[in-house]
Amino acid sequence: MTDAAAPPRPGEVPPNEDARAGARSAPSRRERCPWPTLRLAILACFVAALFSLPSSSFFRVEQIQVAGTKTLPAEAIAAAAGISLGTRLSAIDVAAAAERLEALPAVRAASVRAAWPSTLQIEVVERVPVIALRFTEAPAAFLVLDAEAVPFRHAEEPGALLAVSVDDALLPWLRLGQPIPLRLVRETAEALKALDPTHRARVRAIRITGQGDLDVTLSSGPSALVRSPSALREKLPLAWQIAQGLGSRIETIGTIDLRFGDNVVVRPAPGAPSPANPAKSSH
């Protein structure tokens, strides 16, 4: 005789009820399985969108900012960079744009950068004029040079710049933006930049002789002969001191020769009476 199943005690769930409850809970666990895959897909879409932003049509050049200009028009600098409004920022070769700007004779250095979301920033360093070099007898006979002896524009007259000439050297083949190939001209430009402004203002013109000496015309009248550009810093104050010490006799003086170490030779101007003792020590 088969024993009948005992009735469940109060609060006890029959075994068949446990099975049915497990069957009902199984689908809810399976329904949670797609969530990791969905999260991964969302993350991939976000990363793809992030990387595509730079090439998006939303990031285009809407304004060009130019800094550092003193004599050059900002519009000319922006045009020389070769980048138009509406260009995608991601498509701009900033190094190539900087090279195009530095190819301008009057630009010493340039930098270009994209400022997101819509600005192109350009900064230039202009060449600073130091001397005006006479290179031909024709109109616009001077080249304006910076301290690195790079000519960057033509001029009919030196104006406020110090005029420099080279004996027996007509140089019509010089190119703007390219350094002067003459060593003495380069050294003279560097020496003048290093001079105290007060001493530099006392120089009217410099002639580089065929022997490589410098014939320096002082603003007070006479000229001073120095051996090399490197001697300008030491000899110019001495030449000015001697010229001032001559007083009223300065009109009769042609040259103050400072090429002989500590000795100074004072020579009369053409047609002026010779001094009784033309040579004297700088001491």
C-alpha positions in Angstrom: 0.0 0.0 0.0 1.5 3.3 -1.1 1.8 5.9 1.5 0.0 9.1 0.7 2.0 12.3 0.6 2.0 14.1 3.8 0.2 17.4 3.8 2.6 20.4 3.9 3.2 21.9 7.1 2.2 25.5 7.8 4.6 27.9 5.9 6.3 25.1 3.8 6.2 25.4 0.0 5.5 22.1 -1.8 8.4 20.8 -4.0 6.5 21.3 -7.3 6.0 24.9 -6.4 9.8 25.4 -6.1 10.3 24.0 -9.6 7.7 26.3 -11.1 9.2 29.4 -9.3 12.7 28.5 -10.7 11.2 28.2 -14.2 9.7 31.6 -13.9 12.9 33.2 -12.6 15.2 31.8 -15.4 13.9 34.1 -18.2 14.7 37.2 -16.1 18.4 36.1 -15.8 18.6 35.5 -19.6 17.0 38.9 -20.2 20.0 40.6 -18.4 22.6 38.9 -20.6 22.6 41.5 -23.5 23.4 44.5 -21.3 27.3 44.1 -21.4 27.2 43.9 -25.2 25.0 46.9 -25.4 27.3 48.9 -23.1 30.3 48.0 -25.3 28.5 49.1 -28.4 27.6 52.4 -26.9 31.2 53.0 -25.8 32.5 52.2 -29.3 30.1 54.7 -30.8 31.2 57.4 -28.4 34.9 56.8 -29.2 34.2 56.8 -32.9 32.3 60.1 -32.6 35.1 61.6 -30.5 37.8 60.8 -33.1 35.6 62.1 -35.9 35.1 65.5 -34.3 38.3 67.1 -35.6 37.3 66.4 -39.2 33.8 67.5 -38.6 32.4 70.4 -40.6 31.7 72.2 -37.4 35.4 72.9 -36.8 36.4 75.3 -39.6 38.4 78.5 -39.7 36.0 81.4 -39.0 38.7 83.9 -37.9 42.4 84.5 -38.3 44.3 86.3 -35.6 47.7 87.9 -36.4 50.1 89.0 -33.7 53.6 90.5 -33.7 53.3 92.9 -36.7 54.8 96.3 -36.5 55.2 97.5 -40.1 53.6 94.7 -42.0 49.8 94.7 -42.6 48.0 91.9 -40.7 45.9 91.3 -43.8 49.1 90.6 -45.9 50.4 88.2 -43.2 47.0 86.3 -43.1 47.0 86.1 -46.9 50.6 84.9 -47.1 49.8 82.0 -44.7 47.7 80.5 -47.5 44.8 79.4 -45.4 41.3 80.5 -46.3 38.3 81.0 -44.1 36.2 77.9 -44.1 39.1 75.5 -44.1 38.8 72.5 -41.8 41.2 73.0 -38.8 42.2 69.3 -39.0 43.3 69.8 -42.7 45.7 72.7 -41.9 49.5 72.0 -42.1 50.7 74.6 -39.6 54.4 73.9 -40.3 53.9 74.5 -44.0 52.0 77.7 -43.3 54.8 78.9 -41.0 57.4 78.2 -43.8 55.4 80.3 -46.2 55.4 83.2 -43.8 59.1 82.9 -43.1 59.7 83.1 -46.8 58.7 86.7 -46.7 61.9 88.8 -46.6 60.7 91.0 -43.7 59.7 88.1 -41.5 62.4 86.7 -39.3 60.3 83.9 -37.6 56.7 82.8 -37.6 54.4 80.3 -35.9 50.9 79.1 -36.7 48.5 77.1 -34.5 44.9 76.0 -34.7 42.8 77.2 -31.7 39.7 75.1 -31.5 37.0 75.4 -32.3 37.3 78.0 -35.1 40.4 80.2 -34.9 43.7 80.2 -36.6 46.4 82.0 -34.7 49.5 83.5 -36.4 52.5 85.1 -34.7 55.4 86.7 -36.5 58.7 88.3 -35.6 59.6 91.1 -38.0 63.2 91.9 -39.0 64.5 95.1 -37.3 66.4 97.5 -39.5 70.0 98.2 -38.5 71.8 99.6 -41.5 71.2 100.7 -45.1 73.7 99.2 -47.5 74.4 101.0 -50.7 74.5 98.3 -53.5 74.0 100.3 -56.7 74.0 103.8 -58.1 70.5 103.5 -59.5 67.3 104.7 -57.8 66.4 102.7 -54.7 70.1 102.3 -54.3 70.0 101.0 -50.7 69.1 97.7 -49.1 67.8 97.8 -45.6 69.5 95.1 -43.5 68.8 93.7 -40.0 71.5 92.7 -37.4 71.9 89.3 -39.2 72.8 91.2 -42.4 69.7 90.0 -44.2 68.3 92.5 -46.6 64.5 92.7 -46.5 63.5 95.9 -48.5 64.8 98.5 -50.9 65.1 102.2 -50.1 66.0 105.3 -52.1 67.7 106.9 -49.1 69.0 105.6 -45.8 66.8 107.9 -43.8 67.4 107.5 -40.1 69.4 104.4 -40.7 73.2 104.3 -40.7 74.5 104.2 -44.3 77.2 101.5 -45.1 79.1 101.2 -48.3 81.7 98.8 -49.6 84.5 100.0 -51.9 84.5 98.5 -55.3 81.4 96.4 -54.6 78.2 96.9 -56.6 75.9 94.2 -55.6 72.8 94.1 -57.8 72.6 90.3 -57.5 71.6 90.3 -53.9 68.3 88.7 -53.1 65.9 89.9 -50.4 65.6 87.5 -47.5 69.0 86.0 -48.2 72.0 86.8 -45.9 74.7 89.1 -47.4 77.6 87.0 -48.6 80.2 89.6 -47.5 81.7 88.7 -44.2 82.7 92.3 -43.2 79.1 93.6 -43.9 77.7 90.9 -41.6 80.3 91.6 -38.9 79.6 95.3 -39.1 75.8 94.9 -38.7 76.4 92.7 -35.7 78.8 95.1 -34.2 76.5 98.1 -34.7 73.6 96.3 -33.0 75.9 95.6 -30.0 76.9 99.3 -29.7 75.5 101.5 -27.0 72.7 103.6 -28.5 74.5 106.8 -27.6 77.6 105.8 -29.5 75.7 104.4 -32.4 73.8 107.8 -32.7 77.2 109.5 -33.2 78.0 107.6 -36.4 76.7 109.1 -39.6 78.1 106.5 -42.1 80.6 103.7 -42.5 82.7 102.8 -45.5 84.3 99.4 -45.7 87.6 100.0 -47.6 89.3 97.6 -50.0 91.8 96.7 -47.3 89.0 95.7 -44.9 89.3 98.7 -42.6 86.3 100.7 -41.5 86.2 104.4 -42.3 83.6 105.7 -39.8 82.1 109.2 -40.4 81.2 110.8 -37.1 78.3 113.2 -36.7 80.7 115.8 -35.4 82.6 116.0 -38.8 85.8 114.0 -39.0 86.1 110.3 -39.7 87.7 107.6 -37.6 89.7 104.7 -39.1 89.4 101.4 -37.2 90.9 98.1 -38.1 87.8 95.8 -38.0 84.1 95.8 -37.0 85.1 94.1 -33.7 87.1 97.2 -32.7 84.1 99.6 -33.1 82.9 99.1 -29.5 86.3 100.1 -28.1 87.4 102.7 -30.6 84.3 104.8 -31.2 84.1 106.3 -27.7 87.8 107.2 -28.0 87.3 108.8 -31.4 84.4 110.9 -30.1 86.4 112.0 -27.1 89.3 113.1 -29.3 87.0 114.9 -31.7 85.3 116.8 -28.9 88.7 117.7 -27.4 89.8 119.3 -30.7 87.3 122.1 -30.1 87.4 124.8 -32.9 90.2 122.9 -34.7 87.9 120.1 -35.5 87.0 121.7 -38.9 90.6 121.2 -39.9 90.7 117.5 -39.1 90.0 114.9 -41.7 90.8 111.6 -40.1 91.4 110.2 -36.6 93.3 107.0 -37.3 92.8 104.4 -34.5 94.3 101.4 -36.3 97.7 101.3 -34.5 97.0 99.9 -31.1 97.1 102.5 -28.4 98.5 105.2 -30.7 96.3 107.7 -32.5 97.2 109.6 -35.7 95.2 112.7 -36.4 95.4 113.8 -40.1 94.3 117.2 -41.5 91.4 117.5 -43.9 92.3 118.1 -47.6 93.5 121.7 -48.0 93.8 122.3 -44.3 97.1 123.3 -42.7 99.0 120.3 -41.2 99.2 120.3 -37.4 102.6 120.6 -36.0 102.5 117.2 -34.4 99.9 115.0 -36.2 100.6 111.9 -34.2 99.9 111.5 -30.5 99.3 108.7 -28.0 95.8 107.8 -26.9 97.1 107.8 -23.4 
